Amino acid sequence: MADPTPREPRDRLQPTDAVQRLWEGDLGLGGRILDALLTPAELGYRAAMRARNAAYGSGVMSRDDPPVPAISVGNITVGGTGKTPMVRWLVRRLVKRGYTPGILHGGYAEDEPALHRLWFPDLPVVAEKDRLRAAGRALEMGADVLVLDDAFQHRRIGRDLDIVLVAAETWTRDARLLPRGPFREPPTALRRAGVVVVTRRSATDAEAAEVEAEVGRVSGRPTARALLGPGPWLRPDGTRRPGVPGPSIAVAGVARPDDFFDQAEQAGADLYDAIAFPDHHAFTAEEAHALIRLAEEDPIVMTAKDAVKLAPLMREADLWVLEQQVVFESGRAVILSAVKETLS
């Protein structure tokens, strides 16, 4: 690479591509043209989702129920709602109750299954597109309850509870579906949920409370509200680091990188450069070495998702990983009660 940075440094508020700008409401001339071009595709996708959900709702398409309780953690948008930390929170609660959860992932990205294996080395973690086959493998490995990571739209496998996450920062009732917008399903799909959890990173508590009230009206389902806040600084192996990184650069290959950059600064990082990659980015050795050259001997801060991919490529670098914690601000008893009822 001629340039020592993986990509040109960008303003944090500058989206990475034309579709992302459209999704974030940048409807200049180019946005309006792109919006018009994507509208027929959105209409086709919307019709296909409506027909599919109607087929499952009427029983035309059947589902297979696992022989043990199954809990899904999902959403109705593309990334950025906090599924991974919420799955971790749930699995920890199940383990404390004496269960052996099997964590099922769709296998579309390497970072999330790798994180689950790091966090829960003694539990079955199966990453496979066929969730039914994955469930069978988890059961063979000793699982007595299944946790389906990102499976709200995967309706072929039955579940006893759907926990659906909504990000306060991106919520809207006027949802534009893929590929014209970031929504996988319209907000009315929340009516299938068991519990809807409104998550927030940069939104205020008051803003998230307003979203929670509106989500409750739209879905008619019990709701909760949770802060996805910065936790302690860790090493890539998950052990805690004392202190704060100080002057450093940040790298993030997640759905909403600016939220991570802001939280890193809240947690004590003095960022002089912040570099964003696409969500679930597969980092190359060349990109890793470019980041090391950019940082020189300063710390490099990152998310846990990025650390599982970058740490093996950056063994000589000073890596700091910011843990993300789930703190319920309302409805904690609601979600715990729903889980308890599911297991009974």
C-alpha positions in Angstrom: 0.0 0.0 0.0 1.4 3.4 -0.9 -0.6 5.2 1.7 0.3 4.0 5.3 -3.4 4.2 6.3 -5.9 1.5 5.3 -8.1 4.1 3.8 -8.2 7.9 3.6 -9.0 9.3 7.1 -12.5 10.6 7.1 -14.7 12.9 9.2 -16.5 10.7 11.7 -19.9 11.9 10.4 -19.0 11.2 6.8 -20.6 7.9 5.7 -18.5 5.3 3.8 -20.5 4.9 0.6 -23.5 6.1 -1.3 -26.0 3.6 0.1 -25.0 4.4 3.6 -25.5 8.1 2.9 -28.9 7.3 1.6 -29.8 5.3 4.7 -28.6 8.1 6.9 -31.0 10.6 5.1 -28.5 12.3 2.8 -31.0 13.0 -0.1 -29.0 15.4 -2.3 -29.3 15.0 -6.0 -27.3 11.8 -6.0 -29.3 10.4 -3.1 -32.6 11.2 -4.8 -31.5 9.4 -8.0 -30.3 6.4 -6.0 -33.5 6.4 -4.0 -35.6 6.2 -7.2 -33.4 3.4 -8.5 -33.7 1.3 -5.4 -37.5 1.8 -4.9 -38.6 -1.1 -7.2 -36.2 -3.4 -5.4 -37.5 -2.4 -2.0 -41.1 -3.0 -3.2 -40.2 -6.4 -4.4 -38.3 -7.2 -1.1 -41.3 -5.9 0.9 -43.7 -8.1 -1.0 -41.5 -11.2 -0.6 -41.2 -10.7 3.1 -45.0 -10.2 3.5 -45.7 -13.4 1.5 -43.1 -15.3 3.5 -44.4 -14.2 6.9 -48.0 -14.9 5.8 -47.0 -18.4 4.8 -45.4 -19.1 8.2 -48.3 -17.4 10.0 -50.9 -19.6 8.2 -49.0 -22.8 8.5 -48.3 -23.2 4.8 -44.6 -23.1 5.7 -43.9 -25.2 8.8 -41.2 -24.8 11.4 -39.3 -27.4 13.3 -39.2 -27.1 17.1 -36.1 -28.2 18.9 -36.6 -30.6 21.8 -35.2 -28.0 24.3 -36.2 -24.4 25.0 -34.9 -22.0 22.3 -34.5 -18.2 22.7 -33.7 -15.9 19.8 -32.0 -12.6 20.0 -32.5 -10.6 16.8 -33.6 -7.3 15.3 -35.4 -5.8 12.3 -32.5 -3.7 11.0 -29.0 -4.3 9.5 -26.6 -4.3 12.5 -25.9 -1.8 15.2 -28.5 -2.8 17.8 -26.2 -4.7 20.3 -27.1 -8.3 19.6 -23.7 -9.7 20.5 -23.5 -8.1 24.0 -27.1 -9.0 24.6 -26.5 -12.6 23.7 -23.5 -12.6 26.1 -25.7 -11.1 28.9 -28.4 -13.7 28.3 -26.0 -16.7 28.2 -24.4 -15.5 31.4 -27.8 -15.5 33.1 -28.6 -19.0 31.8 -25.3 -20.4 33.0 -25.9 -18.9 36.5 -29.2 -20.8 36.5 -27.4 -24.0 35.9 -28.1 -24.4 32.2 -25.7 -25.3 29.4 -26.7 -23.0 26.6 -25.8 -23.8 23.0 -25.1 -20.7 21.0 -26.2 -20.9 17.3 -24.9 -18.4 14.8 -25.8 -18.2 11.1 -22.1 -18.5 10.1 -22.1 -15.3 7.9 -19.2 -13.7 9.8 -16.2 -15.0 11.7 -16.1 -12.4 14.5 -19.2 -13.1 16.5 -18.7 -16.9 16.8 -15.1 -16.3 17.7 -16.1 -13.9 20.4 -18.6 -16.4 21.9 -16.0 -19.1 21.9 -13.6 -16.7 23.7 -16.2 -15.7 26.3 -17.6 -19.2 26.7 -14.9 -21.8 26.0 -16.8 -24.5 27.8 -20.1 -24.1 25.9 -21.3 -25.3 22.5 -20.9 -22.6 19.9 -22.0 -23.7 16.4 -21.8 -21.4 13.4 -23.8 -22.8 10.5 -26.4 -21.4 8.0 -28.7 -24.4 8.6 -29.8 -23.6 12.2 -31.6 -26.9 12.5 -28.5 -28.9 11.8 -26.6 -26.5 14.1 -29.2 -27.2 16.9 -28.6 -30.9 16.5 -24.8 -30.5 16.8 -25.3 -28.3 19.9 -27.5 -30.9 21.5 -24.9 -33.6 20.8 -22.4 -31.4 22.6 -24.6 -31.2 25.7 -26.7 -28.1 25.3 -30.0 -28.1 27.2 -31.2 -24.7 26.0 -30.5 -22.9 22.7 -29.7 -19.3 22.1 -30.1 -18.2 18.5 -27.9 -15.2 17.6 -29.6 -13.0 15.0 -32.5 -15.4 14.1 -35.6 -13.2 14.2 -36.0 -13.6 10.4 -34.9 -17.3 10.4 -38.4 -18.7 11.0 -37.8 -22.3 9.9 -36.4 -23.2 13.4 -38.9 -22.8 16.2 -38.2 -20.7 19.2 -40.0 -20.2 22.5 -39.0 -16.6 23.0 -38.0 -13.8 20.6 -36.0 -11.0 22.1 -35.9 -8.3 19.5 -33.6 -5.3 19.8 -34.3 -1.8 18.4 -31.6 0.9 18.4 -33.0 4.2 19.7 -30.7 6.1 17.4 -32.1 4.6 14.2 -35.7 3.9 15.1 -38.4 5.3 12.8 -42.0 4.2 12.0 -41.5 5.3 8.4 -39.1 2.4 7.7 -37.4 1.9 4.4 -36.7 -1.7 3.7 -33.6 -3.3 2.0 -32.0 -2.3 -0.2 -33.5 1.3 0.0 -33.0 1.4 3.7 -31.5 -0.5 6.7 -34.7 -2.3 7.8 -35.0 -6.0 7.2 -38.7 -5.9 8.1 -41.3 -3.2 8.8 -41.9 -2.1 12.5 -45.1 -4.1 12.5 -43.0 -7.3 12.5 -42.3 -6.5 16.2 -45.7 -7.9 17.0 -44.1 -11.4 16.6 -41.6 -10.6 19.5 -41.9 -11.8 23.0 -40.0 -8.8 24.4 -38.7 -5.7 22.6 -35.6 -4.1 24.0 -34.7 -0.6 23.0 -30.9 -0.1 23.2 -29.0 3.1 23.2 -25.4 4.2 22.8 -25.4 7.9 21.9 -29.1 8.6 22.4 -30.1 10.1 25.8 -32.2 8.2 28.3 -35.1 10.5 27.6 -34.8 9.9 23.8 -34.7 6.2 24.3 -37.7 6.3 26.7 -39.7 8.0 24.0 -38.7 5.3 21.5 -39.6 2.6 24.0 -43.1 4.1 24.4 -43.6 4.3 20.7 -42.3 0.7 20.1 -44.7 -0.5 22.8 -47.6 1.1 20.9 -46.5 -0.3 17.6 -45.8 -3.8 18.8 -48.2 -4.3 21.6 -45.5 -6.3 23.3 -43.7 -6.0 26.6 -40.7 -3.7 26.4 -37.4 -3.0 28.1 -34.7 -0.4 27.7 -30.9 -0.9 28.0 -27.7 1.2 27.7 -24.9 -0.3 25.7 -22.1 1.5 27.6 -18.3 1.3 27.7 -17.0 -1.2 30.2 -13.4 -1.8 31.2 -10.4 -1.8 29.0 -9.2 -5.4 28.1 -6.4 -7.2 26.4 -7.3 -9.2 23.3 -7.4 -12.4 25.4 -10.2 -10.8 27.5 -8.2 -10.1 30.6 -8.4 -6.6 32.2 -5.9 -3.9 31.6 -5.2 -1.3 34.3 -5.5 2.4 33.4 -6.5 4.0 30.1 -4.8 4.0 26.7 -4.3 7.8 26.5 -3.1 9.2 23.0 -4.1 6.5 20.5 -5.7 5.6 17.2 -9.0 3.7 16.9 -10.1 1.2 14.3 -13.7 -0.2 14.0 -15.3 -2.6 11.5 -18.8 -2.4 13.0 -22.2 -1.2 11.9 -22.0 2.2 13.7 -18.3 3.0 14.2 -18.8 6.5 15.3 -20.6 5.3 18.4 -17.5 3.2 19.3 -15.2 6.1 18.7 -17.2 8.3 21.0 -17.4 5.6 23.7 -13.6 5.0 23.5 -13.1 8.7 24.2 -15.6 8.6 27.1 -13.5 5.7 28.5 -10.2 7.7 28.4 -8.8 7.2 24.9 -7.3 10.4 23.5 -8.0 9.6 19.8 -5.9 11.5 17.2 -7.1 9.3 14.4 -10.2 7.1 13.9 -10.5 4.7 11.0 -13.7 2.9 10.0 -14.1 -0.2 7.9 -17.3 -1.9 6.7 -19.2 -4.1 9.2 -17.7 -7.6 9.7 -14.7 -6.5 7.7 -12.2 -9.3 7.1 -8.9 -7.6 7.8 -5.8 -8.4 5.8 -2.2 -8.6 7.1 -1.4 -5.6 4.9 -4.1 -3.5 6.6 -3.0 -4.6 10.0 0.6 -3.6 9.3 -0.6 -0.2 7.9 -2.4 0.4 11.2 0.7 -0.5 13.2 2.8 2.0 11.1 0.2 4.7 11.6 0.1 4.2 15.4 3.9 3.9 15.6 4.3 2.9 19.3 1.0 4.3 20.5 -2.0 2.2 21.6 -4.5 1.0 19.0 -8.0 0.8 20.5 -10.8 -1.4 19.0 -14.0 -3.3 19.6 -14.0 -6.9 20.8 -15.4 -8.0 17.4 -12.4 -6.5 15.6 -9.9 -7.7 18.2 -10.6 -11.4 17.5 -9.6 -10.8 13.8 -6.9 -8.2 14.2 -5.0 -9.5 17.3 -3.5 -12.5 15.5 -2.2 -10.1 12.8 -0.8 -7.5 15.2 1.0 -9.4 17.9 3.7 -6.7 18.3 1.2 -3.8 18.7 -0.2 -2.3 21.9 -3.8 -3.3 21.6 -6.6 -2.1 23.9 -10.1 -3.6 23.6 -13.1 -1.7 25.0 -15.7 -4.0 26.5 -19.3 -3.1 26.0 -21.7 -3.6 28.9 -25.5 -4.1 28.9 -27.2 -2.0 31.7 -31.0 -2.2 31.8 -32.6 1.1 32.5 -36.2 -0.2 32.5 -37.9 -3.6 32.1 -35.1 -5.8 33.5 -37.7 -7.8 35.5 -39.8 -8.1 32.3 -37.1 -9.8 30.3 -36.0 -12.0 33.2 -39.6 -13.1 33.7 -40.0 -13.9 30.0 -36.8 -16.0 30.1 -37.9 -17.8 33.3 -41.3 -18.6 31.8 -39.6 -19.9 28.7 -37.5 -22.3 30.7 -40.3 -23.6 32.9 
